[in-house]
């Protein structure tokens, strides 16, 4: 069994190799290059404070990804970038990160307090982290999302949740922090530091994230000390990436997916350490990852090897990824093939995603859109899933048809159809919407997800809904006052007590609100009012997940540029 000390030693070796290898390889080229190259930041005035930047554009910036994996891009030499270009690139990077967080939506209820997440039913989704598939171990899918979402750009796409890093290589350091003080010791500190050209080395770029939190969450005093590292080096032939993530926390046993072999206790340890190296180039990407997971007294060590390739021609692309897993704990090996495809032909947009492990574990999801008028599309969705670990509320097969309204200030997708749920046919209607409306200095942001199921399963609600509204008064110099509310609702459904001796049937509704003061685009103070309806349990089940009534959190968000 590898100890923490040994893991740290291996990581240090990786870091030394990662930093020295590119330097040695480029030593000869550095002799030939001019010795008078000066960093433009040293001969130009400092980057101006955001107070001097003109007011934000009111146009919504769309951020989307066409592929499950990030394609290799040609990186410009930012050591010689002008101050104007540097400022534009930096502003665009920060705006992209902000929009990625604001517009992210999942097809299920996702309630959060700070970095804690909860949903009435554990979602059946597949996770890809930096191109590598995440294989769950004992804990729920929702907890995987909670572990990694703070550190990465997150996208949901046809049954996949994709965690990716931004390849930031600008020579300006960006530090982002989220700090919180709340009742019941609900405290956290999240800090992210990213900088290109570290130590003056042209091709070495760094990003470090840390999340520490502690407090009462659903009746358990949880603690987290999580860390994430991304180092990458750009070359003419491609990129080298080094990834490392450490999850070290105490969590509630309610976050387990299925582990009857563990002793019954309220709080258990959850420790993950994974290190990966990925080589990207225009011919083929390849990499390897080692992961060590410990959940209470259970342990799993797994090694993964990956090959991926993306082919593009015109308005079409197809990307294939082959992964080989070696489970070092029980000596079970398996293979995994993941595919992603998109084509645009005239007025048609056609996309497919899926994975295949074996006859008992595979997924295929397809989406076809046809443009009727500008901004109005007809959409057809289809998915089929087979899994040994399928949840009873997760459709094995689903077909839906509807409309997509895709305007500059509004996007709505509304579909209805049939799904096979627990070997029974069920009809559904689902809507997902996002709006960003402006009138003079006033602004309204809205997100909503609603699912109606005509189902006879007593353990599923007929209606589920989550709505977020934020009213914003935009002031001069990028200052603003924000007032927001979020409502979560499920109709009646049945659930059992912790000891499963009795069955209850109840509905659920909860309301949160917040008031925020934005001082420039880089600083914000927010006061959260949690559980305004003063409910005693979140989503009713399980009974042990007690809430402590109405409470308040004070949050500070600060982006510092140096």
Residue pairs with C-beta under 8 A, 6 or more apart in sequence:
1 299
2 292
2 301
4 273
7 273
7 292
10 275
11 244
11 275
14 242
14 244
14 275
14 277
15 231
15 242
18 231
18 233
18 240
18 242
19 201
19 204
19 231
21 240
22 201
22 203
22 204
22 233
22 235
22 240
23 201
26 202
26 203
37 79
37 80
39 79
39 171
39 197
39 200
40 79
40 80
40 81
40 82
40 83
40 86
41 83
41 86
41 171
41 172
44 82
44 83
45 83
47 83
47 86
47 87
47 90
47 172
47 561
48 87
49 520
50 478
50 520
50 521
50 522
50 561
51 477
51 478
51 520
53 91
53 478
53 521
55 474
55 476
55 477
55 478
56 474
56 478
56 521
58 438
58 443
59 408
60 99
60 408
60 409
60 436
61 95
61 96
61 99
62 99
62 103
63 96
63 99
63 100
63 103
65 155
65 157
65 162
65 164
66 317
66 342
67 310
67 317
67 319
67 340
67 342
68 128
68 157
68 160
68 162
68 319
68 321
68 338
68 340
68 353
69 128
69 131
69 162
69 164
69 285
69 308
69 310
69 319
69 321
69 340
70 131
70 164
70 167
71 310
72 238
72 239
72 280
72 281
72 282
72 285
73 167
75 167
75 169
75 234
75 239
77 202
78 86
78 89
78 169
78 170
78 171
78 196
78 197
79 171
79 197
79 202
81 89
81 170
86 170
86 171
86 172
89 170
90 170
90 172
90 174
90 561
93 166
93 168
93 170
93 174
94 174
94 521
94 559
96 166
97 153
97 166
100 153
100 154
100 155
102 445
103 434
104 154
104 155
104 156
105 156
105 432
105 434
105 447
105 449
106 123
106 125
106 156
106 161
106 449
107 156
107 430
107 432
107 449
107 451
108 119
108 121
108 123
108 449
108 451
108 464
109 119
109 120
109 449
109 464
109 465
109 466
109 488
109 490
110 117
110 119
110 145
110 466
111 117
111 118
111 119
111 466
111 488
111 510
111 538
111 539
112 118
113 186
113 217
113 512
113 528
113 530
113 553
114 180
114 182
114 186
114 188
114 213
114 553
114 555
115 146
115 150
115 188
115 190
115 211
115 213
115 224
116 146
116 213
116 217
116 222
117 142
117 143
117 145
117 146
117 149
118 142
118 218
118 538
118 539
119 142
119 539
120 461
120 464
120 490
120 493
120 508
120 539
120 541
121 391
121 393
121 460
122 140
122 141
122 142
122 257
122 391
123 141
123 142
123 145
123 394
124 141
124 159
124 385
124 387
124 390
124 391
124 394
125 141
125 145
125 156
125 159
125 160
125 161
126 133
126 159
126 160
126 161
126 355
126 363
127 133
127 134
127 136
127 141
127 144
127 145
127 148
127 160
127 161
127 162
127 163
128 134
128 160
128 161
128 162
128 163
128 338
129 148
129 152
129 163
129 245
130 163
130 164
130 165
130 241
130 243
130 276
130 278
131 278
131 285
131 287
131 306
131 308
131 321
132 276
132 287
132 289
132 304
132 306
132 323
133 304
133 323
133 336
133 338
133 355
134 144
134 148
135 302
135 325
136 144
136 257
137 293
137 295
137 298
137 300
138 256
138 257
138 258
138 259
138 262
138 295
138 298
139 251
139 255
139 256
139 257
139 270
139 295
140 255
140 256
140 257
141 257
142 255
143 251
143 255
143 270
145 161
147 226
147 247
147 272
148 154
148 163
148 245
149 163
150 190
150 209
150 211
150 226
151 163
151 192
151 209
151 211
151 226
151 228
151 245
152 163
152 164
152 165
152 228
153 163
153 164
153 165
153 166
154 161
154 162
154 163
155 161
155 162
155 164
156 162
157 353
158 351
158 352
158 353
158 365
158 366
158 367
158 383
159 353
159 363
159 365
159 383
159 385
160 353
165 207
165 230
165 232
165 241
165 243
166 194
166 207
167 205
167 232
167 234
167 239
168 174
168 194
168 195
168 196
168 205
168 207
169 196
169 197
169 205
169 234
170 195
170 196
171 195
171 196
171 197
172 195
172 196
172 561
172 562
173 193
173 194
173 195
173 561
173 562
174 193
174 194
174 195
174 559
174 560
174 561
175 191
175 192
175 193
175 559
175 560
175 561
175 562
176 191
176 192
176 557
176 558
176 559
176 560
177 189
177 190
177 191
177 192
177 556
177 557
177 558
177 559
177 560
178 188
178 189
178 190
178 555
178 556
178 557
179 188
179 189
179 190
179 555
179 556
179 558
180 186
180 187
180 188
180 189
180 213
180 553
180 554
180 555
180 556
181 187
181 553
181 554
182 215
182 528
182 551
182 552
182 553
182 554
183 548
183 551
183 552
183 553
184 215
184 216
184 548
184 551
185 214
185 215
185 216
185 221
186 215
186 216
186 217
186 551
186 553
187 213
187 214
187 215
188 211
188 212
188 213
188 214
188 215
188 224
189 210
189 211
189 212
189 213
190 209
190 210
190 211
190 212
190 213
191 209
191 210
192 207
192 208
192 209
192 210
193 206
193 207
193 208
193 209
194 206
194 207
194 208
195 205
195 206
195 207
196 205
196 206
197 204
197 205
198 204
198 205
198 206
203 233
203 234
203 235
204 231
204 233
205 231
205 232
205 233
205 234
206 230
206 231
207 228
207 229
207 230
207 231
208 227
208 228
208 229
208 230
209 227
209 228
209 229
210 226
210 227
210 228
211 224
211 225
211 226
211 227
212 224
212 225
212 226
213 222
213 223
213 224
214 221
214 222
214 223
214 224
215 221
215 222
216 222
216 548
217 252
218 252
218 254
218 538
218 544
218 545
218 546
218 547
219 252
219 266
219 544
219 545
219 546
220 251
220 252
220 254
220 266
220 267
221 250
221 267
222 249
222 250
222 251
222 252
222 267
223 249
223 250
224 247
224 248
224 249
224 250
225 248
225 249
226 245
226 246
226 247
226 248
226 249
227 244
227 245
227 246
227 248
228 244
228 245
228 246
229 242
229 243
229 244
229 245
230 241
230 242
230 243
231 241
231 242
232 239
232 240
232 241
232 242
233 239
233 240
237 281
237 282
238 279
238 280
238 281
238 282
239 279
239 280
239 281
240 277
240 278
240 279
240 280
241 276
241 277
241 278
241 279
241 280
241 287
242 275
242 276
242 277
243 274
243 275
243 276
243 277
243 278
243 289
244 273
244 274
244 275
244 276
245 272
245 273
245 274
246 272
246 273
247 270
247 271
247 272
247 273
248 271
249 269
249 270
249 271
250 267
250 268
250 269
250 270
251 267
251 268
251 269
251 270
252 266
252 267
252 268
252 545
253 262
253 264
253 265
253 266
253 267
253 268
254 542
254 544
254 545
255 270
256 262
256 268
256 295
257 389
258 389
259 295
259 296
259 298
261 298
262 268
262 295
262 296
262 297
262 298
263 296
263 297
265 296
266 544
268 295
268 296
269 294
269 295
269 296
270 294
270 295
271 293
271 294
271 295
272 291
272 292
272 293
272 294
273 291
273 292
274 289
274 290
274 291
274 292
275 289
275 290
276 287
276 288
276 289
276 290
276 304
277 287
277 288
277 289
278 285
278 286
278 287
278 306
279 285
279 286
279 287
283 309
284 307
284 308
284 309
285 306
285 307
285 308
285 309
286 305
286 306
286 307
286 308
287 305
287 306
288 303
288 304
288 305
288 306
289 303
289 304
289 306
290 301
290 302
290 303
290 304
291 301
291 302
291 303
291 304
292 299
292 300
292 301
293 299
293 300
293 301
293 302
299 329
300 327
300 329
301 327
301 328
301 329
302 325
302 326
302 327
302 328
302 329
303 325
303 326
303 328
304 323
304 324
304 325
304 326
305 323
305 324
306 321
306 322
306 323
306 324
307 321
307 322
308 319
308 320
308 321
308 322
309 319
309 320
310 317
310 318
310 319
311 317
311 318
311 319
315 343
315 344
315 345
316 342
316 343
316 344
317 341
317 342
318 339
318 340
318 341
319 339
319 340
319 341
320 337
320 338
320 339
321 337
321 338
321 339
322 335
322 336
322 337
323 335
323 336
323 337
323 338
324 333
324 335
324 336
325 333
325 334
325 335
325 336
326 333
327 333
327 334
334 357
334 358
335 357
336 355
336 356
336 357
337 355
337 356
337 357
338 354
338 355
339 352
339 353
339 354
339 355
340 352
340 353
341 350
341 351
341 352
341 353
342 349
342 350
342 351
342 352
343 349
343 350
343 351
344 350
347 370
347 371
348 368
348 369
348 370
348 371
349 368
349 369
349 370
349 371
349 377
350 366
350 367
350 368
350 369
351 366
351 367
351 368
352 364
352 365
352 366
352 367
353 363
353 364
353 365
354 362
354 363
354 364
354 365
355 362
355 363
356 362
359 386
360 386
360 387
360 388
361 386
361 387
361 388
362 385
362 386
363 383
363 384
363 385
363 386
363 387
364 383
364 384
365 381
365 382
365 383
365 384
366 381
366 382
366 383
367 379
367 380
367 381
367 382
368 379
368 380
369 377
369 378
369 379
369 404
370 377
370 378
370 379
371 377
372 378
375 405
375 406
375 407
376 403
376 404
376 405
376 406
377 403
377 404
377 406
378 401
378 402
378 403
378 404
379 401
379 402
379 403
379 404
379 413
379 415
380 399
380 400
380 401
381 398
381 399
381 400
381 401
381 415
381 417
382 398
382 399
382 400
383 395
383 397
383 398
384 396
384 397
384 398
385 394
385 395
385 396
385 397
386 396
390 396
392 421
392 422
392 457
392 459
393 421
393 422
393 457
393 459
393 460
394 421
395 419
395 420
395 421
395 426
396 420
396 421
396 423
397 419
397 420
398 417
398 418
398 419
398 420
398 428
399 417
399 418
399 419
400 415
400 416
400 417
400 418
400 428
400 430
401 415
401 416
401 417
402 413
402 414
402 415
402 416
403 412
403 413
403 414
404 411
404 412
404 413
404 414
405 411
405 412
405 413
409 435
409 436
409 437
409 438
410 433
410 434
410 435
410 436
410 437
411 433
411 434
411 435
412 431
412 432
412 433
412 434
413 431
413 432
413 433
414 429
414 430
414 431
415 429
415 430
415 431
416 427
416 428
416 429
416 430
417 427
417 428
418 425
418 426
418 427
418 428
419 425
419 426
419 427
419 428
420 426
421 453
421 455
421 457
421 460
422 457
424 455
424 456
424 457
426 453
426 454
426 455
426 457
427 453
427 454
428 451
428 452
428 453
428 454
429 451
429 452
430 449
430 450
430 451
430 452
431 448
431 449
431 450
432 448
432 449
433 446
433 447
433 448
433 449
434 446
434 447
435 444
435 445
435 446
435 447
436 443
436 444
436 445
437 443
437 444
437 445
437 446
441 473
441 474
441 475
442 471
442 472
442 473
442 474
443 471
443 472
443 473
443 474
444 469
444 470
444 471
444 472
445 468
445 469
445 470
445 472
446 467
446 468
446 469
446 470
447 466
447 467
447 468
448 465
448 466
448 467
448 468
449 465
449 466
450 463
450 464
450 465
450 466
451 463
451 464
451 465
452 462
452 463
453 460
453 461
453 462
453 463
454 462
455 462
458 493
458 494
458 505
459 493
459 494
459 495
460 493
461 490
461 491
461 492
461 493
461 507
462 491
462 492
463 489
463 490
463 491
464 489
464 490
464 491
465 487
465 488
465 489
465 490
466 486
466 487
466 488
466 489
467 486
467 487
468 484
468 485
468 486
469 484
469 485
469 486
470 482
470 483
470 484
471 482
471 483
471 484
472 480
472 481
472 482
473 480
473 481
473 482
474 480
475 481
477 520
478 518
478 520
478 521
479 518
479 519
479 520
480 516
480 517
480 518
481 515
481 516
481 517
481 518
482 514
482 515
482 516
482 517
482 518
482 526
483 513
483 514
483 515
483 516
484 513
484 514
484 515
484 516
485 511
485 512
485 513
485 514
486 511
486 512
486 513
487 509
487 510
487 511
488 508
488 509
488 510
488 511
489 507
489 508
489 509
490 507
490 508
490 509
490 539
491 507
492 505
492 506
492 507
493 505
493 506
493 507
494 503
494 504
494 505
495 503
495 504
495 505
495 506
495 540
495 541
495 542
496 502
496 503
496 504
496 541
497 504
497 542
497 543
498 542
498 543
498 544
504 540
506 540
508 535
508 539
508 540
509 533
509 535
510 531
510 532
510 533
510 535
510 538
511 532
511 533
512 528
512 529
512 530
512 531
512 532
513 528
513 529
513 532
514 526
514 527
514 528
514 529
515 526
515 527
516 524
516 525
516 526
516 527
517 524
517 525
517 526
518 524
519 525
521 559
522 558
522 559
522 560
522 561
523 557
523 558
523 559
524 556
524 557
524 558
525 554
525 555
525 556
525 557
526 554
526 555
526 556
526 557
527 552
527 553
527 554
527 555
528 552
528 553
528 554
528 555
529 550
529 552
530 550
530 551
530 552
530 553
531 547
531 549
531 550
531 551
532 550
534 549
534 550
535 547
536 546
536 547
536 549
537 543
537 545
537 546
537 547
538 545
538 547
539 545
